[in-house]
Amino acid sequence: MRINRSRGLNTFTKWLLLSSVVLLKGSTVTELDKPLSKPSSHGSPNVTMSKKSSLQPTPSPPLLGSYRLTNPDGNVCLKAVLGVEYMVTVNKKFYYFNMNPLATHATGYCGNQTAVLSLEFDEGNLEFTFHKGSKEYYTRRLQALLGPISVCDKCRNQSYPGTVDRQTLFKTTTGLSFKCKSELVVKMSPNFRLKILSVQFQPFDLAMGQFGKDFECWQDYIKRIIPIILGAIAVGILLIATISYLVVREYRHRGYESL
C-alpha cells in the first residue's frame, strides 16, 4: 500500500498549529514582547525647521516666561518666571536679542543641594546652577550662549558665549522665593551682557508646587526705601524750619528787657 507523504505531512502540520493555538490561548503579550518598529530615515512631514532670528539695533521689553521642573514623583521641584534680554557689542555698538518663551524649552534636574535649570531655544541657551546651603541658596553658576543671524548680509554669523562661575548671585533665604522687579544686568563676557527682568524663582523646598514667601532683592529694596528716606529728610527739614520760626517769633515778641 502506497502512503501519500505530502498528505500526511499536511495533516501533521495542521495538528501542530492547532496545538500551538490551544497552548497560547489566554496568554497576554507584554510591552517588552512587542517588536520595535524601525525608525524612519525621513523626517516627519508635519515638522518644519525653525528659522533663527537676528539681532536688533534697539531694545524692547522681553516677554515673561514661566518654567518649571518636576521630580520623578511628578511634583514640581523648581519654578521660575523671568524675561531675558541678551545684549552684545558688535563694532562698538550694542545690539539686542529677546528670548522668546514660546520657543524655549526647559530642562534640568532637582537635587538636595544642587539644581539646574537649562532654557534652550534655537539661537542659544541659558543655564542656572543653584546651590543650597544650611540657611540660604544662590546661583553659583550662570552660563549663556547666543548664536543669532548676523546683523548684516555679508557678515559672518558669530556666537556669543559667556559664563559667570563660582559666584554668589541672587542669594536668598532657604524656603523663600527670590523676586526682583528691577533689571538685573550680569556681565557674561567683555562683549556680552545679560539682562534679566521681573524674575522670580525657587529651586528648592516648594510647597505644593507654589512659590514660597517673596525675598525682596536689594535693587527693589533700594528703590522702595529711598523715597521713604527722602520723605523723612524733607519732613525733618520742615519740622526744624517750623520750630526755628516759632522760637524766633517768640523771642521777638518778648522785646528788650529794661535795665
C-alpha positions in Angstrom: 0.0 0.0 0.0 1.4 3.4 -1.0 1.2 6.2 1.5 0.8 9.8 0.4 3.6 11.5 2.3 2.5 15.1 1.4 -1.0 14.5 2.7 0.4 13.0 5.9 2.8 16.0 6.3 -0.1 18.5 5.9 -2.2 16.6 8.5 0.7 16.7 10.9 1.3 20.5 10.3 -2.3 21.3 10.9 -2.3 19.3 14.1 0.9 21.2 15.3 -0.6 24.6 14.5 -3.8 23.7 16.3 -1.9 22.6 19.4 0.1 25.9 19.4 -3.1 27.9 19.3 -4.6 25.9 22.2 -1.4 26.4 24.3 -1.1 30.1 23.6 -4.8 30.9 24.2 -5.4 33.2 27.1 -1.8 34.5 27.4 -1.0 38.2 27.1 1.7 40.0 25.2 3.6 42.5 27.3 5.2 45.7 26.0 8.6 44.2 26.1 7.4 41.3 23.8 6.3 43.7 21.1 8.7 44.1 18.2 10.4 47.5 18.0 9.5 49.5 14.9 12.4 50.6 12.8 12.8 54.4 12.8 12.3 56.1 9.5 15.2 57.9 8.0 12.9 60.6 6.7 11.7 63.4 9.0 8.1 63.8 9.8 6.3 65.8 7.0 4.5 67.8 9.7 7.7 69.1 11.4 9.1 72.4 10.0 12.5 73.7 10.5 12.5 76.9 12.6 14.4 79.9 11.4 16.8 81.8 13.6 16.2 85.4 14.5 18.7 88.2 14.1 20.0 90.9 16.5 18.0 94.1 16.8 19.5 97.6 16.9 17.1 98.9 19.5 16.0 97.3 22.8 12.4 96.2 23.5 10.8 94.7 26.6 11.1 90.8 26.5 8.1 88.6 27.2 7.9 86.9 30.5 8.2 83.1 30.5 7.1 80.6 33.2 9.1 77.5 33.5 9.1 74.5 35.9 10.7 71.2 36.5 9.2 68.1 38.1 10.8 65.3 40.1 10.3 61.5 39.4 7.2 61.6 41.6 5.6 64.2 39.3 5.8 67.0 41.9 7.1 70.5 40.9 10.6 70.9 42.3 11.7 74.1 40.6 9.8 77.0 39.3 10.9 80.2 37.6 9.3 83.3 36.0 11.5 85.7 34.1 12.1 87.8 31.0 15.6 87.7 29.3 17.3 90.1 27.0 20.7 89.5 25.5 22.9 92.5 24.9 26.0 92.1 22.6 28.5 94.5 21.3 29.2 94.4 17.5 31.7 97.0 16.2 31.4 99.0 19.4 27.6 99.2 19.1 25.0 97.5 21.2 22.6 95.0 19.7 19.8 93.2 21.4 18.0 89.9 21.4 15.0 88.8 23.4 14.5 85.2 24.5 11.1 84.1 23.3 9.4 81.9 26.0 7.0 80.4 23.3 10.0 78.9 21.6 12.0 78.0 24.7 12.2 74.5 26.2 13.1 74.0 29.9 15.2 71.0 31.0 17.3 70.2 34.1 17.1 68.4 37.4 16.5 69.0 41.1 18.8 67.7 43.8 19.1 68.1 47.6 21.8 70.7 47.3 22.2 71.4 43.6 19.5 72.2 41.0 20.0 73.1 37.3 17.6 74.9 35.1 18.5 75.0 31.4 16.5 77.1 29.0 17.1 76.2 25.4 16.0 77.9 22.2 17.0 77.9 18.5 19.5 80.7 18.9 21.2 79.6 22.1 20.6 78.7 25.8 20.6 80.0 29.3 21.5 77.8 32.3 21.3 78.4 36.0 23.1 76.2 38.5 21.7 76.7 42.0 23.4 75.7 45.3 21.7 75.2 48.6 23.4 75.8 51.9 22.2 75.4 55.5 20.3 78.7 55.7 20.4 80.1 52.1 20.6 79.3 48.4 22.0 81.2 45.5 23.0 80.9 41.8 26.6 79.5 41.8 27.0 79.4 38.0 25.3 81.2 35.2 26.1 80.2 31.6 24.6 81.6 28.4 25.1 81.3 24.7 23.7 83.3 21.8 24.2 82.4 18.1 21.8 84.6 16.1 21.8 85.6 12.4 24.4 88.3 11.7 23.4 92.0 11.7 24.5 92.4 8.0 24.1 90.3 4.9 27.8 90.0 4.2 28.9 89.5 7.8 29.7 86.1 9.2 27.4 84.6 11.9 29.0 84.9 15.3 28.4 83.1 18.6 28.5 84.9 21.9 29.3 82.6 24.9 29.5 83.7 28.5 30.0 82.2 31.9 29.9 83.5 35.4 31.2 80.7 37.7 31.8 80.3 41.4 29.8 83.4 42.3 27.0 84.2 44.8 24.2 85.6 42.6 20.6 86.1 43.6 21.2 85.0 47.2 18.1 84.1 49.1 17.0 82.6 52.4 16.1 78.9 52.3 12.3 78.3 51.9 11.7 81.7 50.2 11.4 82.6 46.6 13.8 85.1 45.1 11.9 88.0 43.5 13.1 91.1 41.8 11.1 93.6 39.7 14.2 95.6 38.8 16.5 94.9 35.9 19.4 92.7 36.8 22.4 93.1 34.4 25.1 90.5 34.5 28.3 90.9 32.5 29.0 87.5 30.9 32.0 88.5 28.8 33.7 91.7 27.5 31.1 92.0 24.6 28.2 90.2 26.1 25.7 91.2 28.9 22.6 89.5 30.1 19.6 91.5 31.3 17.0 89.6 33.5 13.7 91.3 34.2 10.8 90.7 36.6 12.4 87.5 37.8 11.0 85.1 40.5 12.4 81.6 41.1 12.7 78.9 43.7 14.7 75.8 43.1 14.3 74.2 46.5 11.6 73.5 49.1 8.5 74.3 47.0 5.2 73.6 48.9 2.6 72.1 46.7 4.4 73.4 43.6 3.9 77.0 44.6 6.4 79.8 45.4 7.2 80.5 49.0 7.2 83.9 50.6 8.9 86.6 48.5 12.5 87.5 49.3 13.0 91.1 48.1 16.1 91.8 46.1 18.5 94.5 47.1 17.7 96.6 44.0 13.9 96.6 44.8 14.7 97.4 48.4 16.8 100.4 47.5 14.1 101.7 45.1 11.5 101.3 47.9 13.5 102.7 50.8 15.0 105.8 49.0 11.6 107.7 48.7 10.9 106.9 52.4 14.3 108.3 53.4 13.9 111.4 51.2 10.5 111.9 52.6 11.7 111.6 56.2 14.5 114.1 55.5 12.1 116.5 53.9 9.7 116.2 57.0 12.7 116.7 59.3 13.9 119.8 57.5 10.3 121.2 57.5 10.0 120.5 61.2 13.3 122.2 62.0 12.3 125.2 60.0 9.0 125.4 61.7 10.5 125.1 65.2 13.2 127.7 64.4 10.5 130.1 63.1 8.4 129.7 66.3 11.4 130.3 68.5 12.5 133.4 66.7 9.0 134.8 66.7 8.6 134.2 70.4 11.9 135.9 71.1 10.9 139.0 69.1 7.6 139.3 71.0 9.4 139.5 74.3 11.1 142.7 73.3 14.1 144.1 75.1 14.4 143.9 78.9 14.8 147.3 80.7 17.9 147.9 82.8 
